[in-house]
Amino acid sequence: MKINDVILRTVVKAVVFIVLTLGIYLFFAGHNAPGGGFIGGLVLASAVVLMYLAYDIETVQKTMPFDFKKIAAIGVLLATGTAIGSVLFDVPFLSHTDAYYNLPLLGKTHLTTVTIFEAGVALTVVGVVVTIILSISEEGEEQ
């Protein structure tokens, strides 16, 4: 029997957009306020899991053909790379740097290596959470 979940799928389309926007906001707000890579990654992962709940796995993987294990690995490499990069410049481990740059469309912009580190944390959290949820769902199908 096929379940008619048109309302669920329609609502999820709007809610996922809102949740993704919130996740990105929390990611960027984390430098100066509560938030950051971890909580931003959890919110972004919840949007992906919500799509998996509303649609089947094959449909979501067609629209988002990501290997979340590789995303987690890239995140670990980013976070570790920024941490080790400080040692290469002969400063204490996990030291970060920042500067102001004049970018063409944005004007004077503050850029920091903390953002790269937090992006690594966010990618790691998204990759791990979605991989765990998909692993749990695959185990449930075998029984």
C-alpha positions as CSV (number, residue, x, y, z in Angstrom):
1,M,0.0,0.0,0.0
2,K,1.4,3.4,-1.0
3,I,1.0,6.2,1.5
4,N,0.0,9.6,0.2
5,D,2.4,12.0,1.9
6,V,2.1,15.0,-0.4
7,I,1.5,17.3,2.5
8,L,4.6,16.0,4.3
9,R,6.8,16.4,1.3
10,T,5.5,19.9,0.6
11,V,6.1,21.1,4.1
12,V,9.5,19.5,4.2
13,K,10.6,21.4,1.2
14,A,9.9,24.7,3.0
15,V,11.2,23.6,6.4
16,V,14.5,22.2,4.9
17,F,15.2,25.6,3.4
18,I,14.5,27.3,6.7
19,V,16.7,24.8,8.6
20,L,19.5,25.1,6.2
21,T,19.4,28.9,6.5
22,L,19.5,28.6,10.3
23,G,22.4,26.2,10.1
24,I,24.4,28.5,7.9
25,Y,23.6,31.5,10.2
26,L,24.7,29.5,13.3
27,F,27.9,28.5,11.6
28,F,28.9,32.1,10.8
29,A,27.6,33.6,14.0
30,G,29.7,31.2,16.0
31,H,32.8,33.3,15.7
32,N,31.4,36.1,17.9
33,A,28.3,34.5,19.5
34,P,27.0,31.1,20.5
35,G,27.1,28.7,17.6
36,G,29.9,27.6,15.3
37,G,30.9,24.5,13.4
38,F,29.5,21.9,15.8
39,I,26.0,23.3,16.3
40,G,25.8,24.5,12.7
41,G,26.8,21.1,11.5
42,L,24.1,19.4,13.7
43,V,21.4,21.7,12.3
44,L,22.6,21.1,8.7
45,A,22.6,17.4,9.3
46,S,19.1,17.5,10.7
47,A,17.9,19.1,7.4
48,V,19.5,16.2,5.5
49,V,17.9,13.6,7.8
50,L,14.6,15.3,7.5
51,M,14.8,14.9,3.7
52,Y,15.6,11.2,4.2
53,L,12.5,10.9,6.4
54,A,10.2,12.5,3.9
55,Y,11.6,10.9,0.8
56,D,13.2,7.6,0.2
57,I,16.9,7.1,0.3
58,E,17.2,6.7,-3.5
59,T,15.4,9.9,-4.3
60,V,17.6,11.9,-1.9
61,Q,20.8,10.3,-3.1
62,K,19.9,11.3,-6.7
63,T,19.5,14.9,-5.8
64,M,22.4,14.9,-3.3
65,P,25.0,12.4,-4.6
66,F,27.4,12.9,-1.7
67,D,29.3,10.2,0.1
68,F,28.9,11.4,3.7
69,K,31.9,9.3,4.8
70,K,34.1,11.3,2.4
71,I,32.5,14.6,3.6
72,A,33.5,13.6,7.2
73,A,37.0,12.8,6.1
74,I,37.4,16.1,4.3
75,G,36.1,17.9,7.4
76,V,38.7,16.2,9.6
77,L,41.4,17.1,7.1
78,L,40.4,20.7,7.1
79,A,40.3,21.0,10.9
80,T,43.5,19.1,11.3
81,G,45.2,21.1,8.5
82,T,44.5,24.4,10.1
83,A,45.7,23.1,13.4
84,I,48.9,21.8,12.0
85,G,49.4,24.8,9.7
86,S,50.1,26.9,12.8
87,V,53.1,24.7,13.7
88,L,54.4,25.1,10.2
89,F,54.6,28.9,10.8
90,D,56.4,28.4,14.1
91,V,53.5,29.5,16.3
92,P,51.8,27.5,19.1
93,F,49.5,24.6,18.1
94,L,46.0,25.6,17.1
95,S,46.9,29.3,16.8
96,H,44.9,31.1,14.2
97,T,45.4,34.3,12.3
98,D,43.2,36.9,10.8
99,A,43.4,39.9,8.5
100,Y,41.3,42.4,6.6
101,Y,41.2,42.2,2.8
102,N,39.5,44.3,0.2
103,L,37.4,41.9,-1.8
104,P,35.9,43.0,-5.1
105,L,32.2,42.7,-4.3
106,L,32.3,42.7,-0.5
107,G,34.7,45.5,0.2
108,K,36.8,45.4,3.4
109,T,36.3,41.9,4.8
110,H,37.6,40.3,7.9
111,L,39.0,36.8,7.1
112,T,40.3,34.3,9.6
113,T,41.6,30.8,9.7
114,V,39.1,30.0,12.5
115,T,36.4,29.9,9.8
116,I,38.3,27.2,7.9
117,F,38.7,25.2,11.2
118,E,34.9,25.6,12.0
119,A,34.1,24.5,8.4
120,G,36.1,21.4,9.0
121,V,34.2,20.7,12.2
122,A,30.8,21.3,10.5
123,L,31.6,19.0,7.6
124,T,32.8,16.3,10.1
125,V,29.6,16.6,12.1
126,V,27.3,16.5,9.0
127,G,29.2,13.5,7.6
128,V,29.2,11.5,10.8
129,V,25.6,12.2,11.8
130,V,24.2,11.4,8.4
131,T,26.3,8.3,8.1
132,I,25.1,7.0,11.5
133,I,21.5,7.7,10.6
134,L,21.8,5.9,7.3
135,S,23.6,3.0,9.0
136,I,20.8,2.7,11.5
137,S,18.1,2.8,8.7
138,E,19.9,0.1,6.7
139,E,20.0,-2.2,9.8
140,G,16.3,-1.7,10.3
141,E,15.6,-2.8,6.7
142,E,17.4,-6.1,7.1
143,Q,15.2,-7.4,9.9
